[in-house]
Amino acid sequence: MGWLWTSSSSKAEPQQPTPTSMPIRSEPAPSTPPANSDDAAFNEAFPHLAPEITSSNPEPSSKSAPSTAVTHDPSLPTTMSCRAAFDSAFYCSSLGGHFNDIYRYGHLRSCSEHWADWRFCMSLSGASSEGRANAIRERYREKEEKLKKEPNSEDVWRRRGPGEMIEKPFRFAEEESLRVEKA
């Protein structure tokens, strides 16, 4: 149910205008809750840290339109949570966010990039799913290019490629602790 600003009193008070740019929903949007909502919320908030999901069914090439843009980078996310973007921007503007800025950087940082992400996400509310995914991918591509122009951690470290994931990084420590317990 949407918001509708009207006055219910019979006094001669001026009526507040109704927003025409906001869509009013008569029924809630269908949603399927993920198996673990904590993981899903984390992955929406930090899509670059989310595990890659590979599809077992390849897309049919006859139905897909030829791409005029550069090839799609599979490491770039295609979804964006407007709620997570708003939470991030609100936290950045809060006292805790300011405290973190002063502690980490020695000065207050601008939250305009966070608010721009939220506005961008909200602007995609009426787009088709394919158009939305392409716009989000392009947005993250632009943000990554902007980060790579400045000094960053990739000047020192190399990003891991496919197949270079570390499995059980503390395996030797676990084996050592088991060996000590048995002795």
Secondary structure, DSSP 8 states (H G I E B T S, - for coil): --------S-SS-------SSS---SS-------S-HHHHHHHHH-GGGS-----SS---TTTS----S----TTS-S---HHHHHHHHHHHHSHHHHHHHHHHHSS----HHHHHHHHHHHHTTTS-HHHHHHHHHHHHHHHHHHHHHS--GGGTS----TT---SSTTHHHHHHHHHHHH-
